[in-house]
């Protein structure tokens, strides 16, 4: 127990675990739907507002940038003002922004509302995992993390099909308005069933680090823009944004070393288990993004599938994730997080190598077989890694650690879209991937997933080394806030 834990007393009896998990799961589903369903609406939005392709992409980018830049900060804010209070506010904010998105008369207002919706999603993503450490018994943490992973996968898989049906029926506005009844239901459940915030007794309340928050948000925003702007090319603007991100990060570290109540305590990073968890999470997310970036091109250009079949094959991974998340979590609870992190990364390495080899030998069947190996490995890794990172986190730091975990995933996805896309384009040696010959696309696929296999091996090495270092430090046990604990 930390000093923080002993200084806090529950404000109310513990609510039903089933309803707590329902509230958290639906919060994760809502934020996931906010990303996946909007992607299919871009052509319809371009027609409705007379916007260019570059402009309409901001419907997605505004949402993702808000999440990426603020997810650590809102996690820390929840630690200070109360996680239940902030999560309820985030759900309400997301729901209200969905109404504005669905009723907006102008394109600029749509972009602004999507950014606000992203702030609500950042709050939900950061605090749902933080609540697991607070409300779920330690022996069932893996199962709870697996359930959250399942709901995220369900949202990813359901979004495109639901969005397509709504566009074909009521129109694009329904894609945003459909979030409203779900948001109101989640709001009711969260308000009624989540455990009340605990009051710290005998201590001055921590201050929110505004300078650190602004510097981190600007740095992350510059990095995300550098990775996403240019549509595949990397010019002077991208280099300038990367330089701005590096400068902002340096200033952020200076500020955090000096303020009395920092956004992120730099001493947290003395914990090798936390460092390994964040690094492997980013690398694995980079690899998984390759399947989303490269997969559609290979299936359509390399194997000659039509759009409907490409969509069907691409849905197999999310469907496996949807069914496998809870099972993965139960395996973690039974066998332990450390062993399952290793097992998941080994399976992912095998899956990447299979993606480099099997599609060329067996076509679509080979691709599906490789995905059926890669995806369960990913689910095992996610459930185990999230459990390992969030276990034993000090109560007043659960929000910020959860935010860091989500941030590492988002940065991996953003980096993967740019870097793995560039690897694929370079390996095809074609001026335009859209017109590349099938053989060139197949070569690009092989090279990309050979690189992805190397990244998973690196992640495996980091995970094993981090686990060994963490065990050595378990003399006086180190908390995830960087402080020594008995």
C-alpha positions as CSV (number, residue, x, y, z in Angstrom):
1,X,0.0,0.0,0.0
2,X,1.2,3.5,-0.7
3,X,0.8,6.5,1.5
4,X,-1.9,7.7,-1.0
5,X,-3.9,4.5,-0.7
6,X,-3.9,4.6,3.2
7,X,-4.8,8.3,3.2
8,X,-7.9,7.7,1.1
9,X,-11.2,6.3,2.4
10,X,-14.0,5.0,0.2
11,X,-16.9,7.5,-0.1
12,X,-19.5,4.7,-0.7
13,X,-19.8,0.9,-0.7
14,X,-18.3,-0.9,-3.8
15,X,-20.8,-1.1,-6.6
16,X,-21.6,-4.3,-8.6
17,X,-18.5,-5.3,-10.6
18,X,-20.7,-6.4,-13.5
19,X,-22.2,-3.0,-13.9
20,X,-18.8,-1.3,-13.5
21,X,-17.4,-3.4,-16.3
22,X,-20.5,-2.7,-18.4
23,X,-19.9,1.1,-18.0
24,X,-16.2,0.9,-18.8
25,X,-16.7,-1.5,-21.8
26,X,-19.3,0.7,-23.4
27,X,-17.1,3.8,-22.8
28,X,-14.4,2.0,-24.8
29,X,-16.8,1.0,-27.5
30,X,-18.1,4.5,-27.9
31,X,-14.6,6.0,-28.3
32,X,-13.6,3.3,-30.8
33,X,-16.8,3.8,-32.9
34,X,-16.0,7.5,-33.0
35,X,-12.8,6.7,-35.1
36,X,-13.9,3.8,-37.3
37,X,-17.4,4.9,-38.3
38,X,-16.3,8.4,-39.5
39,X,-13.7,7.0,-41.9
40,X,-16.3,5.6,-44.3
41,X,-18.1,8.9,-44.4
42,X,-15.3,10.9,-46.0
43,X,-16.5,10.7,-49.6
44,X,-20.1,11.6,-48.6
45,X,-18.8,14.6,-46.5
46,X,-16.7,15.7,-49.5
47,X,-19.8,15.8,-51.7
48,X,-22.0,17.4,-49.0
49,X,-19.7,20.3,-48.3
50,X,-17.8,20.5,-51.6
51,X,-14.6,19.9,-49.8
52,X,-11.3,18.6,-51.2
53,X,-9.9,15.2,-50.3
54,X,-7.1,16.9,-48.2
55,X,-9.6,19.0,-46.4
56,X,-12.1,16.3,-45.6
57,X,-9.3,14.2,-44.0
58,X,-9.4,16.6,-41.1
59,X,-12.6,15.0,-40.0
60,X,-10.5,12.1,-38.9
61,X,-7.3,14.0,-38.1
62,X,-9.0,16.5,-35.7
63,X,-10.3,13.6,-33.7
64,X,-7.1,11.6,-33.6
65,X,-4.9,14.7,-32.9
66,X,-7.1,15.7,-29.9
67,X,-6.8,12.2,-28.5
68,X,-3.0,12.0,-29.1
69,X,-2.2,15.4,-27.7
70,X,-4.4,15.3,-24.6
71,X,-4.6,11.7,-23.4
72,X,-1.8,11.9,-20.9
73,X,-3.0,15.3,-19.6
74,X,-6.6,14.2,-19.1
75,X,-5.4,11.0,-17.3
76,X,-3.5,13.2,-14.8
77,X,-6.4,15.6,-14.5
78,X,-8.6,12.6,-13.5
79,X,-6.0,11.7,-10.8
80,X,-6.4,15.2,-9.3
81,X,-10.1,16.1,-9.7
82,X,-11.6,12.6,-9.5
83,X,-11.7,9.9,-12.2
84,X,-15.5,9.3,-12.0
85,X,-16.3,13.0,-12.2
86,X,-14.0,13.5,-15.2
87,X,-15.1,10.3,-17.0
88,X,-18.8,11.3,-16.7
89,X,-17.9,14.8,-18.0
90,X,-15.9,13.2,-20.9
91,X,-18.9,11.0,-21.9
92,X,-21.2,14.0,-21.8
93,X,-18.7,16.1,-23.9
94,X,-18.5,13.3,-26.5
95,X,-22.2,13.0,-26.7
96,X,-22.8,16.7,-27.0
97,X,-20.2,17.0,-29.7
98,X,-21.8,14.2,-31.6
99,X,-25.1,16.2,-31.7
100,X,-23.2,19.2,-33.1
101,X,-21.4,17.0,-35.7
102,X,-24.7,15.5,-36.8
103,X,-26.6,18.8,-37.0
104,X,-23.8,21.2,-38.2
105,X,-24.6,23.4,-41.2
106,X,-20.9,24.1,-42.0
107,X,-17.7,22.2,-42.5
108,X,-15.5,24.3,-40.2
109,X,-18.0,23.7,-37.3
110,X,-17.9,20.0,-38.1
111,X,-14.1,19.9,-37.7
112,X,-14.2,21.9,-34.5
113,X,-16.9,19.5,-33.1
114,X,-14.8,16.5,-34.1
115,X,-11.9,18.0,-32.1
116,X,-14.1,18.4,-29.1
117,X,-15.4,14.8,-29.6
118,X,-11.8,13.7,-29.6
119,X,-11.2,15.4,-26.2
120,X,-14.2,13.4,-24.8
121,X,-12.7,10.2,-26.4
122,X,-9.3,10.9,-24.8
123,X,-10.9,11.1,-21.4
124,X,-12.8,7.9,-21.9
125,X,-9.7,6.0,-23.2
126,X,-7.4,7.2,-20.4
127,X,-9.8,6.7,-17.5
128,X,-11.4,3.4,-18.4
129,X,-8.1,1.5,-17.9
130,X,-7.3,3.6,-14.8
131,X,-10.7,2.5,-13.3
132,X,-9.8,-1.2,-13.8
133,X,-7.0,-0.8,-11.2
134,X,-9.4,0.9,-8.8
135,X,-12.6,-1.2,-9.1
136,X,-11.5,-4.7,-10.3
137,X,-9.9,-7.3,-8.0
138,X,-6.2,-7.9,-8.8
139,X,-6.9,-11.5,-9.7
140,X,-9.3,-10.4,-12.4
141,X,-7.3,-7.6,-13.9
142,X,-6.3,-9.5,-17.0
143,X,-9.9,-10.5,-17.7
144,X,-11.0,-6.9,-17.4
145,X,-8.2,-5.7,-19.7
146,X,-9.1,-8.4,-22.2
147,X,-12.8,-7.2,-22.1
148,X,-11.7,-3.6,-22.8
149,X,-9.6,-4.9,-25.8
150,X,-12.6,-6.9,-27.0
151,X,-14.9,-3.8,-27.0
152,X,-12.3,-1.7,-28.8
153,X,-12.1,-4.4,-31.5
154,X,-15.9,-4.6,-31.7
155,X,-16.0,-0.9,-32.3
156,X,-13.3,-1.1,-35.0
157,X,-15.1,-4.0,-36.7
158,X,-18.6,-2.6,-36.4
159,X,-17.8,1.0,-37.4
160,X,-17.3,0.6,-41.2
161,X,-20.3,-1.7,-41.7
162,X,-22.6,0.4,-39.4
163,X,-21.3,3.6,-41.1
164,X,-21.9,2.3,-44.6
165,X,-25.5,1.2,-43.7
166,X,-26.3,4.6,-42.2
167,X,-24.9,6.5,-45.2
168,X,-26.9,4.3,-47.6
169,X,-30.0,4.9,-45.4
170,X,-30.6,8.1,-43.4
171,X,-27.3,9.8,-44.7
172,X,-24.0,10.9,-43.2
173,X,-25.5,12.9,-40.3
174,X,-26.7,9.6,-38.8
175,X,-23.1,8.4,-38.4
176,X,-22.7,11.0,-35.7
177,X,-26.2,11.1,-34.3
178,X,-26.2,7.3,-33.7
179,X,-23.6,8.0,-30.9
180,X,-26.2,10.1,-29.0
181,X,-28.5,7.3,-27.6
182,X,-25.4,5.1,-26.8
183,X,-23.7,8.1,-25.2
184,X,-26.7,8.8,-23.0
185,X,-26.9,5.1,-22.0
186,X,-23.2,5.1,-21.1
187,X,-23.6,8.4,-19.2
188,X,-26.4,6.9,-17.1
189,X,-24.5,3.7,-16.3
190,X,-21.3,5.5,-15.4
191,X,-23.0,8.0,-13.2
192,X,-25.0,5.3,-11.4
193,X,-22.5,2.5,-11.1
194,X,-18.9,3.7,-11.1
195,X,-17.3,3.9,-7.7
196,X,-17.4,7.4,-6.2
197,X,-14.2,9.4,-6.2
198,X,-12.1,9.1,-3.0
199,X,-11.1,12.2,-1.0
200,X,-7.5,12.5,0.1
201,X,-7.4,13.4,3.7
202,X,-4.7,15.5,5.4
203,X,-2.9,16.5,2.2
204,X,-3.0,19.6,0.1
205,X,-4.6,18.8,-3.3
206,X,-2.1,18.4,-6.2
207,X,-1.9,21.2,-8.7
208,X,-2.5,20.6,-12.4
209,X,0.7,21.2,-14.5
210,X,-0.5,23.7,-17.1
211,X,2.9,24.6,-18.6
212,X,3.8,20.9,-18.9
213,X,0.4,20.1,-20.4
214,X,0.8,22.8,-23.1
215,X,4.3,21.8,-24.0
216,X,3.5,18.1,-24.2
217,X,0.4,18.8,-26.3
218,X,2.3,21.0,-28.7
219,X,5.1,18.5,-29.0
220,X,2.8,15.5,-29.6
221,X,0.7,17.6,-32.1
222,X,3.7,18.6,-34.1
223,X,5.0,15.0,-34.2
224,X,1.6,13.6,-35.3
225,X,1.3,16.2,-38.0
226,X,4.8,15.5,-39.2
227,X,3.9,11.8,-39.5
228,X,0.5,12.3,-41.3
229,X,0.9,15.4,-43.5
230,X,2.3,15.1,-47.1
231,X,0.3,12.0,-48.2
232,X,3.4,9.8,-48.3
233,X,6.0,12.4,-49.1
234,X,8.4,13.8,-46.5
235,X,9.3,17.4,-47.2
236,X,10.6,20.5,-45.4
237,X,7.3,21.0,-43.5
238,X,7.5,17.6,-42.0
239,X,11.2,18.1,-41.0
240,X,10.2,21.5,-39.4
241,X,7.4,19.8,-37.5
242,X,9.7,17.1,-36.2
243,X,12.2,19.8,-35.1
244,X,9.4,21.6,-33.3
245,X,8.4,18.3,-31.6
246,X,12.0,17.7,-30.5
247,X,12.4,21.2,-29.1
248,X,9.0,21.1,-27.4
249,X,9.9,17.7,-25.8
250,X,13.2,19.2,-24.5
251,X,11.4,22.1,-22.9
252,X,8.8,19.8,-21.5
253,X,11.5,17.7,-19.7
254,X,13.1,20.9,-18.3
255,X,9.7,22.1,-16.9
256,X,8.9,18.7,-15.5
257,X,12.2,18.5,-13.6
258,X,11.4,21.9,-11.9
259,X,7.7,22.1,-11.1
260,X,6.5,20.9,-7.7
261,X,3.5,18.9,-9.2
262,X,4.6,17.7,-12.6
263,X,2.3,16.2,-15.2
264,X,4.7,13.2,-15.5
265,X,7.2,12.5,-12.7
266,X,10.4,11.8,-14.5
267,X,11.3,9.4,-11.7
268,X,8.6,7.1,-13.0
269,X,10.9,6.1,-15.8
270,X,13.3,4.5,-13.4
271,X,10.9,1.6,-13.5
272,X,12.2,-0.8,-16.2
273,X,8.9,-2.6,-16.3
274,X,7.0,0.6,-17.2
275,X,9.7,1.5,-19.8
276,X,9.5,-1.9,-21.4
277,X,5.7,-1.9,-21.4
278,X,5.5,1.5,-23.1
279,X,8.3,0.7,-25.7
280,X,6.9,-2.7,-26.6
281,X,3.4,-1.2,-26.9
282,X,4.6,1.4,-29.4
283,X,6.5,-1.1,-31.5
284,X,3.6,-3.6,-31.6
285,X,1.2,-0.8,-32.6
286,X,3.6,0.1,-35.4
287,X,3.5,-3.4,-36.7
288,X,-0.3,-3.8,-36.4
289,X,-0.7,-0.5,-38.4
290,X,1.1,-2.2,-41.2
291,X,-1.7,-4.6,-41.7
292,X,-4.2,-1.8,-42.1
293,X,-1.9,0.3,-44.4
294,X,-0.4,-2.5,-46.6
295,X,-3.2,-5.2,-46.4
296,X,-5.8,-3.5,-48.6
297,X,-3.2,-2.7,-51.3
298,X,-1.9,-6.2,-51.4
299,X,-5.4,-7.8,-51.4
300,X,-6.6,-5.5,-54.2
301,X,-3.5,-5.0,-56.4
302,X,-1.5,-8.1,-55.5
303,X,-4.3,-10.7,-55.4
304,X,-6.9,-8.9,-57.6
305,X,-9.8,-9.0,-55.1
306,X,-12.7,-6.6,-55.6
307,X,-13.6,-4.0,-52.9
308,X,-16.3,-6.2,-51.3
309,X,-13.9,-9.1,-50.8
310,X,-11.1,-6.8,-49.6
311,X,-13.5,-5.5,-46.9
312,X,-14.5,-9.0,-45.9
313,X,-10.9,-10.3,-45.6
314,X,-9.8,-7.1,-43.7
315,X,-12.7,-7.7,-41.2
316,X,-11.3,-11.1,-40.2
317,X,-8.6,-9.6,-37.8
318,X,-11.0,-7.4,-35.9
319,X,-13.5,-10.2,-35.6
320,X,-10.8,-12.5,-34.2
321,X,-9.9,-9.7,-31.7
322,X,-13.5,-9.3,-30.7
323,X,-13.9,-13.0,-29.8
324,X,-10.4,-13.4,-28.4
325,X,-10.0,-10.5,-26.0
326,X,-11.8,-12.0,-23.0
327,X,-10.1,-15.4,-23.5
328,X,-6.7,-13.7,-23.7
329,X,-7.4,-11.8,-20.4
330,X,-8.4,-15.1,-18.6
331,X,-5.1,-16.7,-19.8
332,X,-3.2,-13.7,-18.3
333,X,-5.0,-14.1,-15.0
334,X,-4.2,-17.8,-14.9
335,X,-0.6,-17.9,-16.2
336,X,0.7,-14.4,-15.3
337,X,1.3,-11.3,-17.3
338,X,5.1,-11.6,-17.8
339,X,4.9,-15.0,-19.4
340,X,2.0,-14.1,-21.7
341,X,3.7,-10.9,-22.9
342,X,6.6,-13.1,-24.2
343,X,4.2,-15.7,-25.7
344,X,2.2,-13.0,-27.4
345,X,5.3,-11.4,-29.0
346,X,6.5,-14.8,-30.1
347,X,3.2,-15.5,-31.8
348,X,3.3,-12.0,-33.4
349,X,6.8,-12.6,-34.8
350,X,5.6,-15.9,-36.3
351,X,2.5,-14.1,-37.7
352,X,4.7,-11.3,-39.4
353,X,6.9,-13.9,-41.0
354,X,3.8,-15.8,-42.1
355,X,2.5,-12.6,-43.8
356,X,5.8,-12.2,-45.6
357,X,5.7,-15.8,-46.9
358,X,2.3,-17.5,-46.9
359,X,0.3,-15.1,-49.2
360,X,2.8,-15.7,-52.0
361,X,2.4,-19.4,-51.6
362,X,-1.3,-19.8,-50.9
363,X,-2.9,-16.5,-51.9
364,X,-5.9,-15.3,-49.9
365,X,-5.9,-18.5,-47.8
366,X,-2.3,-17.8,-46.8
367,X,-3.1,-14.2,-45.9
368,X,-6.0,-15.3,-43.7
369,X,-3.9,-18.0,-42.0
370,X,-1.2,-15.5,-41.2
371,X,-3.7,-13.0,-39.8
372,X,-5.2,-15.8,-37.7
373,X,-1.8,-16.3,-36.2
374,X,-0.8,-12.6,-35.8
375,X,-4.1,-11.4,-34.3
376,X,-4.4,-13.8,-31.3
377,X,-0.7,-13.0,-30.5
378,X,-1.6,-9.3,-30.5
379,X,-4.6,-9.9,-28.2
380,X,-2.4,-11.9,-25.8
381,X,0.2,-9.2,-25.8
382,X,-2.3,-6.3,-25.2
383,X,-4.1,-8.0,-22.3
384,X,-0.8,-9.0,-20.7
385,X,1.1,-5.8,-21.2
386,X,-1.8,-3.6,-20.1
387,X,-2.1,-5.8,-16.9
388,X,1.6,-5.7,-16.3
389,X,1.9,-1.9,-16.6
390,X,-1.3,-1.1,-14.6
391,X,-0.7,-3.5,-11.7
392,X,0.7,-1.9,-8.6
393,X,0.4,1.7,-9.9
394,X,0.0,4.2,-7.1
395,X,-3.6,5.3,-6.7
396,X,-2.9,8.9,-7.5
397,X,-1.0,8.0,-10.7
398,X,-3.3,5.5,-12.4
399,X,-4.8,8.1,-14.8
400,X,-1.4,9.4,-16.0
401,X,0.1,5.9,-16.4
402,X,-3.1,4.8,-18.3
403,X,-2.7,7.9,-20.4
404,X,1.0,7.0,-21.2
405,X,0.0,3.5,-22.2
406,X,-2.7,4.8,-24.6
407,X,-0.3,7.4,-25.9
408,X,2.4,4.9,-26.7
409,X,-0.2,2.9,-28.7
410,X,-1.4,6.0,-30.6
411,X,2.2,7.1,-31.4
412,X,2.9,3.6,-32.7
413,X,-0.1,3.7,-34.9
414,X,0.7,7.2,-36.2
415,X,4.4,6.2,-36.8
416,X,3.4,2.9,-38.4
417,X,1.1,4.6,-40.9
418,X,4.0,6.7,-42.1
419,X,7.0,4.5,-41.7
420,X,5.6,1.2,-42.7
421,X,3.8,2.8,-45.6
422,X,7.1,4.3,-46.7
423,X,8.8,0.9,-46.4
424,X,6.0,-0.7,-48.6
425,X,6.2,2.1,-51.2
426,X,10.0,1.9,-51.4
427,X,10.0,-1.9,-51.7
428,X,7.5,-1.8,-54.6
429,X,9.9,0.5,-56.5
430,X,6.9,1.9,-58.2
431,X,6.2,5.6,-58.9
432,X,2.6,5.1,-57.8
433,X,1.5,2.2,-55.6
434,X,-2.1,2.5,-57.1
435,X,-0.8,1.5,-60.5
436,X,2.0,-0.9,-59.4
437,X,2.2,-4.4,-60.9
438,X,1.0,-7.3,-58.8
439,X,4.6,-8.7,-58.6
440,X,5.9,-5.4,-57.3
441,X,3.1,-5.2,-54.7
442,X,3.9,-8.8,-53.6
443,X,7.5,-7.8,-53.1
444,X,6.5,-4.8,-51.1
445,X,4.3,-7.0,-48.9
446,X,7.2,-9.4,-48.3
447,X,9.7,-6.7,-47.4
448,X,7.3,-4.8,-45.2
449,X,6.4,-7.8,-43.0
450,X,10.0,-8.9,-42.8
451,X,10.7,-5.5,-41.3
452,X,7.6,-5.9,-39.1
453,X,9.1,-9.3,-37.9
454,X,12.3,-7.6,-37.0
455,X,10.4,-5.0,-35.0
456,X,8.5,-7.7,-33.0
457,X,11.9,-9.4,-32.3
458,X,13.2,-6.1,-30.9
459,X,10.0,-5.7,-28.8
460,X,10.5,-9.3,-27.5
461,X,14.1,-8.5,-26.5
462,X,13.0,-5.3,-24.7
463,X,10.2,-7.1,-23.0
464,X,12.4,-9.9,-21.7
465,X,15.2,-7.5,-20.6
466,X,12.6,-5.2,-18.9
467,X,11.1,-8.1,-17.1
468,X,14.5,-9.3,-15.8
469,X,15.5,-5.8,-14.6
470,X,12.1,-5.3,-12.9
471,X,12.6,-8.6,-11.0
472,X,16.1,-7.4,-9.8
473,X,14.5,-4.2,-8.4
474,X,11.9,-6.0,-6.4
475,X,14.0,-5.8,-3.2
476,X,12.4,-2.5,-2.0
477,X,9.5,-2.6,-4.4
478,X,9.3,0.4,-6.7
479,X,5.9,2.0,-7.3
480,X,4.9,3.2,-10.7
481,X,5.2,6.7,-9.4
482,X,9.0,6.1,-9.0
483,X,8.9,6.1,-5.2
484,X,10.1,3.3,-3.0
485,X,7.5,1.2,-1.3
486,X,7.7,-1.5,1.4
